[in-house]
Structures are given as structure tokens and as C-alpha cells.
Amino acid sequence: MNFNTFSFESRIGNKDFPLKLKRMAPQDPTEFHNHEFSELVIVYKGKGVHYRGSGEAVPVAAGNVFIVPQGDFYHRYGDINDLCLINILFENRYLPMPLLDVFTMPGFNILFNSRTDNSLRIFSISSEELSELLLLADKLEAQLNQRDPGYQFISISLFMQMIYSISKSLSGRMESTKSPGLSMSRAIGYLHRHFAEKEISVENLAATLNMSMSSLLRHFRRQNGCSPKEYLLKLRIRCACEMLLGGDLSISEIAMKSGFEDSNYFSRQFRKSTGLSPREFREISSRIVKT
């Protein structure tokens, strides 16, 4: 079986502003392929089947939304009956989109969460929610096509509104149905809110969620592909990277503000995660910015 790769250069191309909207009306049958970028898919008409290279086949229809992740996620569309999609292509690494407190929304965490079984999560929204989403998509498409001064600013705002709208819808459904993923999404929100606090612990997290340690660890790893401690470390390293990129705080100050009690331990974990010491990361990043 032959698999194709949709490259970043051929589909988006612009690292300065990697956000693009493609309207597939109709969506033709495709061969198996993967992406070097992420894709938000909004199904607004017709129906079809989404196939995975792993053999998974999931029906899709108007009102479905899902994220196709970048990387080794091979998929195609088939058995199509007037299927129409809006694909929003984006690249997290280069898109200057502040996430702020969106991690406190369970729907956002479940929408963007990649599980260890790597299966596709397809969600349904109401016709009213779909109409709202399509209006935002129309505005985003117009901005991206016209490219008037300030279009990047408003385009990111519109994309964030779309993500918020979907996340709000999913959060409401999770609350009303007591979805199994609700507790783990709350766990992620808790870690994002408290990662810089040195006293945070998995024990405290389990108590907050009213779960046993064994149950928390099992469900968290199943949904997130890592343990709560590993996720916490990633948050702290990411925070440290942001502070190293801007400002003149010392390495010790950055370690403390990122939630590390010891700067030596921070430096070891930073090197293990990035392949560079904090000082090397700052120097290399500074040279790149100047060029």
C-alpha cells in the first residue's frame, strides 16, 4: 500500500503565518496520506467514511468536527455521498496563538489530545453550533484571501473563536454525560494552572479529582500517553523555554519561576528534553532572532 505525505511547503508554505483554510466542496475520494501539519476538519454537508491506515473506518457526516494530527497518522476518505468539508491547516510550532487559560476547558483538552492508541476522535455538534462555526469560517476565509493590513491579527482571533466554540460545545456534552474523559481533562487543566507551584504533587491531583492514585495514573496515561509527572515536566520545560527566549532573568530565576526547586536539576532535565543546556538554548535562540 502506497502512502503519500502532504508536506508543509506544498500545503501551507509560510512559516511566518502557518494558517490556511481549504474548502473541499465536494471532497473527492483520496488515497492514504499523512500531513506535516495539523488540520481542523469541519464536515458541513453530506456523508462519507474516514479510513485509517491501521484499518479503522469511521462514518462522518454533517455536524462532525475532528483534528487530524501531523505525523504518522495516515488516512483517506471514501464511500462519499456529497461530502463537503472545511479544512483549516495550521502548524502549532510557528503559529503565534496564545492559549492562555483554554486548557481549563475539558472540551479543548479532549479535542487536541492524542491517545496512545492513536485512534481518530470524531465529535458531533448541533446544527446551531455548526452554523456559528461556518460563519466564523467564512470570515476567516475572507481575511486570509484579502490579506489586508492586520489580517494576521484578526485571522488568529477568528481561529481562536472557532476553537473556543468547539471546545465549549464539547465541554458541555462532557459535563452532561459524565464522560470518562472529563476527569482527565480536569487533571490537565489543574496541571496547567498549578505547574509553577513547587508543592504540586500527583497525590494532591488525585485528591482534587477524588480518585485513587492507581486509577489516576492508569487513566491519565491511557488518554495522554504519559504520566502526570511527565506531563508536568513538559509544562515546566516549555515555560522555561519561553522565559529563556525573552527577558534577562538568570537561569536560577527561570528555574524557580518554572516550578523547579533546584537549578542544577532544572539544567539536567532541560538538557534531557531539548538536547541543550538552558544557556546554550538562550544563546542559539538569540543568534537566530538576530539573523
C-alpha positions as CSV (number, residue, x, y, z in Angstrom):
1,M,0.0,0.0,0.0
2,N,1.4,3.4,-1.0
3,F,1.2,6.3,1.4
4,N,1.7,10.0,0.4
5,T,2.8,12.8,2.6
6,F,1.3,16.3,2.3
7,S,4.3,18.5,3.0
8,F,4.2,21.8,4.9
9,E,5.8,23.6,1.9
10,S,3.2,22.4,-0.6
11,R,0.1,22.9,1.5
12,I,0.9,25.9,3.8
13,G,4.4,27.1,2.9
14,N,4.5,30.2,5.1
15,K,6.3,29.6,8.5
16,D,5.7,33.3,9.4
17,F,2.0,32.7,9.4
18,P,1.1,29.0,9.1
19,L,-2.7,29.2,8.9
20,K,-4.7,28.2,5.8
21,L,-8.3,27.4,5.0
22,K,-9.3,25.0,2.2
23,R,-12.9,24.3,1.3
24,M,-13.5,20.9,-0.1
25,A,-16.9,21.1,-1.8
26,P,-17.2,18.3,-2.6
27,Q,-14.5,16.2,-1.0
28,D,-13.3,13.7,-3.6
29,P,-12.2,10.2,-2.6
30,T,-8.5,10.3,-1.6
31,E,-5.6,7.9,-1.3
32,F,-3.9,7.2,2.0
33,H,-1.8,10.2,3.1
34,N,-0.4,12.0,6.2
35,H,0.4,15.6,7.0
36,E,3.4,17.6,8.1
37,F,0.9,19.9,9.8
38,S,-2.3,19.6,11.8
39,E,-5.8,20.0,10.3
40,L,-9.1,21.0,11.9
41,V,-11.9,19.4,9.8
42,I,-15.5,20.6,9.8
43,V,-18.0,18.5,7.9
44,Y,-20.9,20.7,6.8
45,K,-22.7,18.6,4.2
46,G,-23.2,15.0,3.0
47,K,-21.5,11.9,4.4
48,G,-18.7,9.5,3.8
49,V,-16.2,7.2,5.6
50,H,-12.9,8.2,7.1
51,Y,-10.4,5.4,6.8
52,R,-7.1,4.9,8.7
53,G,-4.1,3.1,7.6
54,S,-4.5,0.9,10.6
55,G,-7.8,-0.4,9.2
56,E,-10.1,1.8,11.3
57,A,-13.2,3.0,9.4
58,V,-15.4,5.7,10.9
59,P,-18.5,7.2,9.3
60,V,-18.5,11.0,9.0
61,A,-21.4,13.4,8.3
62,A,-22.6,17.0,8.5
63,G,-22.0,18.3,12.0
64,N,-18.8,16.3,12.7
65,V,-15.6,18.0,13.7
66,F,-12.2,16.5,14.4
67,I,-8.5,17.1,14.4
68,V,-6.2,15.3,12.0
69,P,-2.8,15.4,13.7
70,Q,0.5,15.8,12.0
71,G,3.0,13.0,11.7
72,D,2.4,9.2,11.2
73,F,-1.4,9.5,11.0
74,Y,-2.3,8.0,7.6
75,H,-5.9,8.4,6.5
76,R,-8.2,8.8,3.5
77,Y,-11.8,9.5,2.6
78,G,-14.1,7.0,0.7
79,D,-17.7,5.9,0.2
80,I,-18.6,9.5,-0.3
81,N,-22.1,10.9,-0.8
82,D,-21.9,14.7,-1.5
83,L,-19.3,15.1,1.3
84,C,-18.3,18.7,1.9
85,L,-15.6,19.8,4.3
86,I,-13.7,22.8,5.6
87,N,-10.1,22.1,6.4
88,I,-8.1,24.5,8.4
89,L,-4.4,23.8,8.2
90,F,-2.1,25.0,10.9
91,E,1.3,24.4,12.5
92,N,1.5,24.8,16.3
93,R,5.2,25.4,16.3
94,Y,5.1,28.5,14.2
95,L,1.6,29.9,14.8
96,P,1.7,32.8,17.3
97,M,-1.6,31.8,19.0
98,P,-1.7,32.4,22.8
99,L,-3.5,29.5,24.5
100,L,-3.9,31.4,27.9
101,D,-6.5,29.6,30.0
102,V,-8.1,27.4,27.3
103,F,-6.6,24.4,29.0
104,T,-9.2,24.9,31.7
105,M,-11.9,23.8,29.2
106,P,-12.3,20.0,29.2
107,G,-13.5,20.1,25.6
108,F,-10.2,21.7,24.4
109,N,-8.2,19.0,26.1
110,I,-10.2,16.2,24.6
111,L,-10.3,17.8,21.1
112,F,-6.5,18.2,20.9
113,N,-5.5,15.2,23.0
114,S,-3.6,12.4,21.2
115,R,-4.1,9.0,22.8
116,T,-1.6,6.2,22.8
117,D,-3.9,4.0,20.6
118,N,-3.8,6.9,18.0
119,S,-7.4,6.4,17.0
120,L,-9.3,9.4,15.5
121,R,-11.8,11.2,17.7
122,I,-14.8,12.4,15.8
123,F,-17.2,14.8,17.6
124,S,-20.7,16.0,16.8
125,I,-22.0,19.5,17.3
126,S,-25.6,20.8,16.9
127,S,-26.9,22.5,13.8
128,E,-26.9,25.8,15.6
129,E,-23.3,25.3,16.6
130,L,-22.4,24.3,13.1
131,S,-24.0,27.5,11.7
132,E,-22.0,29.6,14.1
133,L,-18.8,27.8,13.2
134,L,-19.5,28.2,9.4
135,L,-20.0,32.0,9.9
136,L,-16.6,32.2,11.6
137,A,-15.0,30.1,8.9
138,D,-16.5,32.4,6.2
139,K,-14.9,35.4,7.9
140,L,-11.6,33.7,8.4
141,E,-11.6,32.7,4.7
142,A,-12.2,36.2,3.6
143,Q,-9.4,37.6,5.8
144,L,-6.9,35.0,4.5
145,N,-7.8,35.7,0.9
146,Q,-7.9,39.6,1.1
147,R,-4.7,39.9,3.3
148,D,-5.5,43.5,4.2
149,P,-3.2,45.1,6.8
150,G,-3.9,43.4,10.1
151,Y,-5.3,40.3,8.5
152,Q,-3.0,38.0,10.6
153,F,-4.2,39.6,13.8
154,I,-7.9,39.1,13.0
155,S,-7.4,35.7,11.4
156,I,-5.8,34.3,14.6
157,S,-8.7,35.9,16.6
158,L,-11.3,34.1,14.4
159,F,-9.4,30.8,14.5
160,M,-9.3,31.1,18.3
161,Q,-13.1,31.8,18.4
162,M,-13.6,28.6,16.3
163,I,-11.5,26.5,18.7
164,Y,-13.4,28.1,21.7
165,S,-16.8,27.4,20.1
166,I,-16.0,23.7,19.5
167,S,-14.3,23.4,23.0
168,K,-17.3,24.9,24.7
169,S,-19.7,22.6,22.9
170,L,-17.7,19.5,23.8
171,S,-17.2,20.7,27.4
172,G,-21.0,21.0,27.8
173,R,-21.5,17.5,26.4
174,M,-18.8,16.0,28.7
175,E,-20.4,17.6,31.7
176,S,-23.9,16.4,30.9
177,T,-23.0,12.9,30.1
178,K,-20.3,12.5,32.7
179,S,-17.8,11.4,30.0
180,P,-14.9,9.2,31.2
181,G,-12.5,11.8,29.8
182,L,-13.9,14.6,31.9
183,S,-11.7,13.8,35.0
184,M,-8.6,13.5,32.9
185,S,-9.4,16.8,31.1
186,R,-9.8,18.4,34.5
187,A,-6.5,16.9,35.5
188,I,-4.8,18.6,32.5
189,G,-6.4,21.9,33.4
190,Y,-5.2,21.6,37.0
191,L,-1.6,20.9,35.9
192,H,-1.7,23.9,33.6
193,R,-3.0,26.2,36.4
194,H,-0.6,25.0,39.1
195,F,2.6,23.7,37.3
196,A,4.8,26.5,38.6
197,E,3.9,25.7,42.2
198,K,6.6,23.6,43.9
199,E,4.2,21.9,46.3
200,I,2.1,20.4,43.4
201,S,2.1,16.6,43.5
202,V,0.3,13.6,41.9
203,E,-1.1,12.8,45.3
204,N,-2.7,16.3,45.5
205,L,-4.0,15.9,42.0
206,A,-5.6,12.6,42.8
207,A,-7.2,14.0,45.9
208,T,-8.6,17.0,44.0
209,L,-10.2,14.7,41.4
210,N,-11.4,12.3,44.2
211,M,-9.6,9.4,42.5
212,S,-7.2,6.7,43.7
213,M,-3.6,7.1,42.7
214,S,-3.7,3.9,40.6
215,S,-6.8,4.9,38.8
216,L,-5.4,8.4,38.1
217,L,-2.2,7.0,36.7
218,R,-3.9,4.4,34.6
219,H,-6.5,6.7,33.0
220,F,-4.1,9.7,32.6
221,R,-1.5,7.5,30.7
222,R,-4.3,6.0,28.6
223,Q,-5.6,9.4,27.5
224,N,-2.3,11.4,27.3
225,G,0.3,8.8,26.6
226,C,2.4,9.8,29.6
227,S,2.2,10.0,33.4
228,P,1.1,13.2,35.2
229,K,4.7,13.8,36.3
230,E,6.0,13.6,32.8
231,Y,3.2,15.9,31.6
232,L,4.1,18.3,34.4
233,L,7.8,18.3,33.5
234,K,6.9,19.1,29.8
235,L,4.8,22.1,31.0
236,R,7.7,23.4,33.2
237,I,10.3,23.0,30.4
238,R,8.0,24.8,27.9
239,C,7.6,27.6,30.4
240,A,11.3,27.8,30.9
241,C,11.9,27.9,27.1
242,E,9.5,30.9,26.8
243,M,11.4,32.8,29.5
244,L,14.8,32.0,28.0
245,L,13.6,33.4,24.7
246,G,12.6,36.7,26.1
247,G,13.9,38.8,29.1
248,D,17.1,38.7,31.0
249,L,16.2,36.5,34.0
250,S,19.0,34.4,35.3
251,I,19.0,30.6,34.9
252,S,18.3,30.2,38.6
253,E,15.4,32.6,38.5
254,I,13.9,30.9,35.5
255,A,14.2,27.5,37.2
256,M,12.3,28.8,40.3
257,K,9.6,30.5,38.2
258,S,9.1,27.3,36.2
259,G,8.5,25.2,39.3
260,F,11.9,23.7,39.8
261,E,13.3,23.8,43.3
262,D,16.9,23.2,42.2
263,S,18.7,24.9,39.2
264,N,21.0,22.0,38.7
265,Y,18.1,19.6,38.5
266,F,16.4,22.0,36.1
267,S,19.5,22.1,33.9
268,R,19.8,18.3,33.7
269,Q,16.1,17.9,32.8
270,F,16.3,20.8,30.3
271,R,19.2,19.1,28.5
272,K,17.5,15.8,28.6
273,S,14.4,17.3,27.0
274,T,15.9,19.7,24.5
275,G,19.5,18.4,23.9
276,L,20.8,21.7,25.1
277,S,21.7,23.4,28.4
278,P,19.5,26.4,29.3
279,R,22.4,28.7,28.5
280,E,23.1,27.1,25.1
281,F,19.3,27.3,24.3
282,R,19.3,31.0,25.1
283,E,22.5,31.8,23.1
284,I,21.3,29.8,20.0
285,S,17.8,31.3,20.1
286,S,19.3,34.8,20.4
287,R,21.5,34.3,17.4
288,I,18.6,33.1,15.3
289,V,16.5,36.1,16.3
290,K,19.3,38.5,15.3
291,T,19.7,36.9,11.9
